[in-house]
Amino acid sequence: MVSRKRGNGTLRYEVWQEKGVVTRYNLAYINHLIYNGDNGRVIGYDNRHGHHRHFKGTVEPIDTISFEEIEGHFEQEWTKVLEEYNAQRNR
């Protein structure tokens, strides 16, 4: 959970591994105050039907890169979205 002071929301990390190798993942930042569509998923990455990125209801394929890189992109992006939301909220 992201604290109310920080901007609210939920981080979801679902990662499946076989013999230490990530075979499936679902990363999502959910915050209905920022985006109400797609069950509140503001940003997410998963590979359920190929590697792709979700952002406020749009879905785009991504080039296959390592899970560690995808996790890094996700961390940077949800943090940036939350910073922008908080900057607007505090105006």
N, C-alpha and C positions, 0 to 999 in steps of 0.2 A: 504494500500500500504506500502511496505517496501521501505525505502529511497534508492536511488542509492548509497549513501555513505555506507549504511549498507549492501548492496549486491543485492538490487532490489527484485522484486517479488510482489505477491499479496497474501494476506491471505483471505480466504473465510470461513465465518462462517454462515451456514444456520441451524437453529434450530427451530423445530416445537414443540409446547407444547399443551397439553390439561389439563386444570385444574392444571397447575403448574408442570406437569410431562412431561419430554421430551419423545416424541413418535417417532421422526425422526430427524436425524442430518446428516450433510455433512460438514466436516471440511477439508480444503485443503490449502496447500502452493504451489503456482504456480510460477515457475521461469524457463523460457525457456533457460536461460543461464546455468542453472545447468542440466536440463533434458528436452529434446525436444519432447520426446514421450508422449503419454497419455495427449495431449493438454497442456503439460508443468507441469502437476501435479507431483511434486517431492514427496510429502508425503500427505496422506489423510486418513481420517477415515469416514465411513458412515455405515448406516444400511439399505440401500435400499433393499438389498437382503441378509439379515442376517448381523451381525456385522462383519466388516472386515477392514483391513488396506491395503492401497496402498503404495508402495514405488518404485519409478522409474520403473513403468510398471508391477511390480509383485503385486499380490493380495493374501493375506492370511487371513483366518478366525481368529478372536480373540475371546477369551472367553468373554462372556457377563459380563461386569462390569458396574459400574455406569457411567452415562454420564460425571460426574465431573472428574472421574478418566481418562476416555478417553480424555477429554479435556486437562487434565494435561499432559498425555503422548504426545499428539499432540504438545503442547506448548514446551515441552522439546526437542522433536525430530526435529521440524522445526528450532528451535534455534540452535541446534547442527549442523544440516546440513549446515546452513548458516555460522556458525563459521568455519567449515571445509572448505567451499568454499572460504571464505575470507582469511583464512590462506594460501591456495594454490595460490590464486590470488595475494597475497602480497609477494610471494617468489621471 
